[in-house]
């Protein structure tokens, strides 16, 4: 690969690996000494990157303040802020997350709306099932079935439908999430790495379980209110 160094001319480099950096998406990493010799910048620098032992936000901020005081005391001019507007990696991460915060909130709101619509649809399906199985409910009550057992029957049906929807959506979420990540990367011209977390699937399983029980409760309660005489007379 050929690099153009401007007034320093051009140089050819051999690519030995790839590094995906979510912050600097168009950069090349080379040995510092070699790069300085190629660009004739030995004993010169424009940016200082320092790795600290402490990784918490307060520790990084304290070290950055101490370094600025040291540079000022030795009359070393340093820009007020880094090229990205922040001094520490924690501040930079917070800034990036804030920039994408509205997108994250929008996607979360869409997920909540879809979950609520799905639960309403599930409640409607179970209500229709109760209506169609009115005579069956009457026969069950006639042979001694309690209201609790009838309610558990429809709640269990709602749970099965909810779990089936989770199982169907789980493999589809991988390509859908990857394609959405690529679309957002194209829109904002940044490199966003798709990373799938199994804990998210577990959280959604718990959410779907709760919504399925809530959506099934009203139809199940309606099924327990059906009397034997009315159900057997139902046409």
C-alpha angles and dihedrals in degrees: 000000000000120000124199111217095184111228089008092065128229134308135188122232135188115232110226101170148348129252122192108210115183092202104041104033097171106048138114124216118213135158108287096226092050093048092049091052092048094050094037090238102130111153090010131102141170101190134034121207115188127188113211132200091229115068100181119108095244093049094049092047091051092050091047091051091049092050092050090051090050093050091047092050090052092045094244108153113228127177114254090243140014120264087264094051098253137083104213137042092242091054091047092050091049091050093051091048091049090052090054094037095099091052092049091049091047092051091046091051090050090051091051092048092049091049092050093048089049092051091050090050090049090051090051092050092051092046088054089048090053090051093049093047097047094119090046090054090050092052090049092051091046091058092049107273112158126228089249094056092049091049091049089051094060095037088053090050090052091049091051091051091048093049091047090053089051092050091049094046095046098074091037092055092067099063092033092054092046093050092047090051091051091048092052090047091053094048095050096032092233133122110251117181116217110227120177116210118199090206089069091058090050091050091051090049089057092046093049091048091054093045092047091053091047092047092048096048098078096047089044090051090049090052091055090054093060110107124217094241094049094045095049090047091049113114 
